[in-house]
Amino acid sequence: MPKYIQERDDFAFILTTFNRCSTTLRCLSQVESQVPNFLAVVADDNSEDGTPEYIHEYFPSVRVVQTGGDCFWAAGMKLAQDLALEIFPELSLVFFLNDDVVLKPETVQRMLDLSGRYPDSVIVGSVIDPQTSFVTYGGLRKNGLHPLAFELIDTVSLPTEVEAFHGNLLLIPKEVLLRVGGIDGSFQHAYADFDLALRLQKIGVKAYLLPGVAGYCSANPHDTSNLSLIARFRFSLSPKGRPFKSQYRYMKRHGPPIIWFLFVISPYLRVLLEGVKSALGLRRRKN
C-alpha cells in the first residue's frame, strides 16, 4: 500500500445510495482497501434496508446525511459535496463515486497521480461492463449539434483531454468546484454530470481521461420499446427519463440561442410520434 495515501487527508469521497446496502458497503470496503483512513460522505435517500445503520457499524468515520426519499442522484451528490467541503477543512480534492462502481486496485492512487500532473483539472475514470468489457461510463467527446450529443471514448493509453464526462468516477479539485458552485442539485438524476462538465469547460477547466480501465460498472439501459404510449410518455417525464424541469434547465443553459426550446420539447414529441406510428402500423396489420 502506498504510504502517502494512508497519510493524506486532503481528499474525500462523495456518493449517494438508496436501498442497496450490500452494494454501498462493497463500495466503501474497496475504497478502504486502497485508502485505509479514507474520508467520505454518503447521501442516503431514506433507505429502508438499514443502509445508514450498517455504514455507521462498519465504517464509523463515514459521515451519512439522510434525505427525504425523493432526492435522486444530483441533489444527493450536491448535499454530500457541500457537507464534505464544510466538515473536512484540509480538503483539496473530491472523488465523485457511484456505489455500483467496482474499482480496480491502484485506481485511487493513479487518479491522484494524474491529478498531480494536471492540478487544476478534472480526472475522469473509464469503467467497463464486466461481461462485455465495453466502456459504459467515462469520458465523452462531442458528436453532433444537439446539446446532449456526445459519444463515449474508449479506454486510452495516455491521458486524453475530454469534452464532457459521466459522474460515476471523477476526481475534482475543491477550488474548481467552488468556482462554478459544484454540481447542480436542481437537476433530478441525469443531466447534472454533463452540465457540470460543460460549465467547467466554459471557464477553461480541462478534463483528462485516466489511461486504462479504472473499474467495472454495468450500464443501466432503459428499454421502453415494449411499453404503451402512455407508459413511455410517463417514463420520459420521470426522474430517470427526461423530466421536464431538468430538460428545460439544461437546454436553456447549454442549448443554442433562440432555438434552445425546440430541444426541450423534442424528446416528448418523438415519443408521441413513435406512438402514433406504432398505432397506425397495428391498424394496417388488422386491415
C-alpha positions in Angstrom: 0.0 0.0 0.0 1.5 3.4 -1.0 2.4 5.1 2.2 1.3 8.6 1.2 -2.3 7.5 0.5 -2.6 6.4 4.2 -1.3 9.7 5.4 -3.1 12.2 3.2 -6.3 13.8 4.5 -6.8 16.3 1.6 -9.3 14.2 -0.4 -12.7 12.7 0.3 -15.2 10.5 -1.5 -18.8 11.5 -2.0 -21.6 9.1 -3.1 -25.3 8.5 -2.9 -27.3 5.4 -2.1 -30.8 4.2 -1.9 -31.9 0.7 -0.7 -28.8 -1.2 -1.9 -27.0 -1.8 1.3 -24.7 -4.6 0.1 -23.6 -2.6 -3.0 -22.8 0.5 -0.9 -20.9 -1.5 1.7 -18.9 -3.2 -1.0 -18.0 0.1 -2.5 -16.8 1.5 0.8 -14.9 -1.7 1.5 -13.0 -1.4 -1.8 -12.2 2.3 -1.1 -10.9 1.3 2.3 -8.7 -1.4 0.8 -6.9 1.4 -1.2 -7.2 4.2 1.4 -7.4 2.7 4.9 -8.1 6.0 6.6 -10.4 7.4 4.0 -12.8 10.3 4.4 -16.3 10.0 2.8 -19.8 11.5 2.9 -22.7 9.3 1.8 -26.1 10.8 1.0 -28.7 8.2 1.8 -32.2 8.9 0.3 -34.2 7.4 3.1 -33.2 3.8 2.5 -35.4 1.2 4.2 -32.9 -1.7 4.2 -30.7 -0.4 7.0 -28.0 1.2 4.9 -27.2 4.1 7.2 -27.1 1.8 10.3 -24.7 -0.6 8.6 -22.5 2.2 7.4 -22.3 3.5 10.9 -21.4 0.0 12.2 -18.8 -1.0 9.7 -17.4 2.5 8.7 -18.0 4.7 11.7 -15.8 7.5 10.3 -18.0 7.9 7.2 -20.5 10.7 7.5 -24.0 9.9 6.4 -26.5 12.6 5.5 -30.1 11.4 5.1 -32.7 12.9 2.7 -36.4 12.6 2.4 -36.7 9.8 -0.2 -37.1 11.9 -3.3 -33.6 13.3 -3.7 -32.2 11.2 -6.5 -28.5 11.4 -7.7 -27.9 15.0 -8.5 -29.4 16.5 -5.3 -27.9 13.8 -3.2 -24.4 14.4 -4.6 -24.9 18.2 -4.1 -25.7 17.5 -0.4 -22.7 15.2 0.0 -20.4 17.6 -1.8 -21.4 20.6 0.3 -21.1 18.7 3.6 -17.7 17.3 2.6 -16.4 20.8 1.8 -17.8 22.0 5.1 -16.6 19.3 7.6 -13.2 18.5 6.1 -11.1 21.7 6.4 -8.0 20.2 4.8 -9.9 19.1 1.7 -8.4 20.0 -1.7 -9.7 17.2 -3.8 -13.1 15.5 -4.1 -13.8 12.0 -5.6 -17.2 11.6 -7.1 -18.0 7.9 -6.9 -21.1 5.8 -7.8 -21.6 3.0 -5.3 -22.1 0.4 -8.1 -18.6 1.0 -9.5 -16.1 -1.7 -8.6 -12.7 -0.1 -8.5 -9.6 -1.7 -9.9 -6.6 -1.9 -7.5 -4.5 1.2 -7.5 -7.2 3.3 -9.2 -7.3 5.8 -6.4 -3.5 6.3 -6.5 -3.4 6.5 -10.3 -6.1 9.2 -10.2 -4.2 11.1 -7.5 -1.0 10.8 -9.5 -2.6 12.2 -12.7 -4.2 15.0 -10.7 -0.7 15.9 -9.5 0.3 16.3 -13.2 -2.8 18.3 -14.0 -3.6 20.0 -10.7 -6.3 22.3 -11.9 -8.2 19.8 -14.0 -10.8 17.1 -13.6 -9.6 13.5 -13.8 -12.1 11.0 -15.3 -12.1 7.3 -14.8 -13.3 4.9 -17.5 -15.4 2.0 -16.3 -16.3 -1.1 -18.3 -19.0 -3.7 -18.3 -17.6 -6.8 -16.5 -19.3 -9.1 -19.1 -18.6 -7.4 -22.4 -15.6 -5.2 -21.5 -17.2 -2.3 -23.3 -16.8 1.1 -21.8 -20.1 2.0 -20.1 -19.2 5.4 -18.4 -16.3 7.7 -18.6 -15.0 10.5 -20.9 -17.0 11.8 -23.8 -16.5 13.8 -27.0 -19.0 16.0 -28.8 -20.8 14.1 -31.6 -23.3 16.5 -33.2 -25.1 19.8 -32.7 -27.6 18.6 -30.1 -26.6 19.7 -26.6 -26.7 16.1 -25.5 -24.9 14.7 -28.5 -21.9 13.0 -27.0 -20.1 9.7 -27.6 -18.1 7.6 -25.2 -14.4 7.5 -25.6 -12.8 4.1 -25.5 -10.0 3.4 -23.0 -6.8 5.2 -23.7 -3.1 4.5 -23.2 -2.2 8.1 -22.5 -4.0 10.9 -20.6 -6.5 12.3 -23.0 -8.5 15.5 -22.8 -12.3 15.0 -23.0 -15.1 17.4 -23.6 -17.6 16.0 -21.1 -17.9 13.1 -18.7 -20.2 10.9 -16.7 -20.2 11.4 -12.9 -19.6 7.7 -12.0 -15.9 8.2 -11.2 -14.3 11.6 -11.0 -11.6 13.5 -9.1 -12.1 17.2 -9.0 -10.1 19.9 -7.2 -12.0 21.7 -4.5 -11.2 25.1 -5.9 -12.5 24.1 -9.3 -15.8 23.0 -7.7 -16.1 26.3 -5.8 -15.5 28.3 -9.0 -18.8 27.0 -10.5 -20.7 26.2 -7.3 -20.1 22.5 -7.7 -22.7 20.0 -9.1 -26.1 21.5 -9.6 -28.6 19.7 -7.3 -31.6 21.3 -9.1 -31.4 18.5 -11.7 -33.2 15.3 -10.6 -31.0 12.5 -11.8 -29.5 12.8 -15.3 -28.0 15.9 -16.9 -26.1 17.1 -13.8 -22.8 15.5 -14.7 -22.9 16.7 -18.3 -24.0 20.1 -17.0 -21.0 20.2 -14.6 -18.6 19.3 -17.4 -19.9 22.0 -19.7 -19.9 24.7 -17.0 -16.3 23.8 -16.2 -15.4 23.9 -19.9 -16.8 27.4 -20.2 -14.5 28.7 -17.6 -11.5 27.0 -19.1 -11.2 24.0 -16.8 -9.9 20.9 -18.6 -10.8 17.2 -18.0 -8.4 14.3 -18.6 -9.3 10.7 -19.1 -7.2 8.3 -16.9 -5.3 5.8 -19.1 -6.6 2.2 -18.9 -9.6 0.8 -17.1 -10.4 2.4 -13.7 -13.2 0.0 -12.7 -16.2 -2.0 -13.6 -19.9 -0.9 -13.8 -22.7 -2.4 -15.9 -24.8 0.0 -17.9 -28.3 1.0 -16.8 -30.3 0.8 -20.0 -34.0 1.7 -20.1 -35.7 -0.1 -22.9 -39.2 1.4 -23.3 -40.0 -0.1 -26.7 -42.5 -2.6 -25.3 -44.3 -0.1 -23.2 -47.6 1.5 -24.1 -47.6 5.1 -25.4 -48.8 6.4 -22.0 -46.2 4.4 -20.1 -43.4 5.6 -22.4 -44.5 9.2 -22.0 -44.7 8.8 -18.3 -41.2 7.3 -18.2 -39.8 10.2 -20.4 -41.1 12.6 -17.7 -39.8 10.5 -14.8 -36.6 11.3 -12.8 -34.6 8.7 -14.7 -36.0 9.7 -18.1 -36.0 13.3 -19.2 -38.0 15.2 -16.6 -39.3 18.5 -18.0 -37.7 20.8 -15.4 -34.3 19.2 -15.8 -34.6 19.2 -19.6 -35.6 22.8 -19.6 -32.8 23.8 -17.2 -30.1 22.0 -19.2 -31.2 23.1 -22.7 -31.7 26.7 -21.7 -28.2 26.8 -20.2 -26.4 24.9 -22.9 -28.6 24.9 -26.0 -28.1 27.3 -28.9 -29.7 30.8 -28.6 -33.3 31.3 -29.8 -33.9 27.6 -30.8 -33.0 26.0 -27.4 -36.6 25.4 -26.5 -37.0 23.1 -29.6 -34.5 20.8 -27.9 -36.6 20.9 -24.7 -39.8 19.6 -26.3 -38.2 17.3 -29.0 -38.0 14.1 -26.9 -41.6 14.3 -25.9 -42.7 14.9 -29.4 -40.6 11.9 -30.5 -42.4 9.7 -28.1 -45.8 10.9 -29.3 -44.8 10.4 -33.0 -43.5 7.0 -32.4 -46.7 6.1 -30.6 -48.8 7.3 -33.5 -46.6 5.4 -36.0 -47.0 2.2 -33.9 -50.7 2.6 -33.7 -51.0 3.2 -37.4 -48.9 0.1 -38.1 -51.1 -2.1 -35.9 -54.2 -0.7 -37.6 -52.8 -1.6 -41.0 -52.0 -5.1 -39.9 -55.5 -5.6 -38.7 -56.9 -4.5 -42.0 
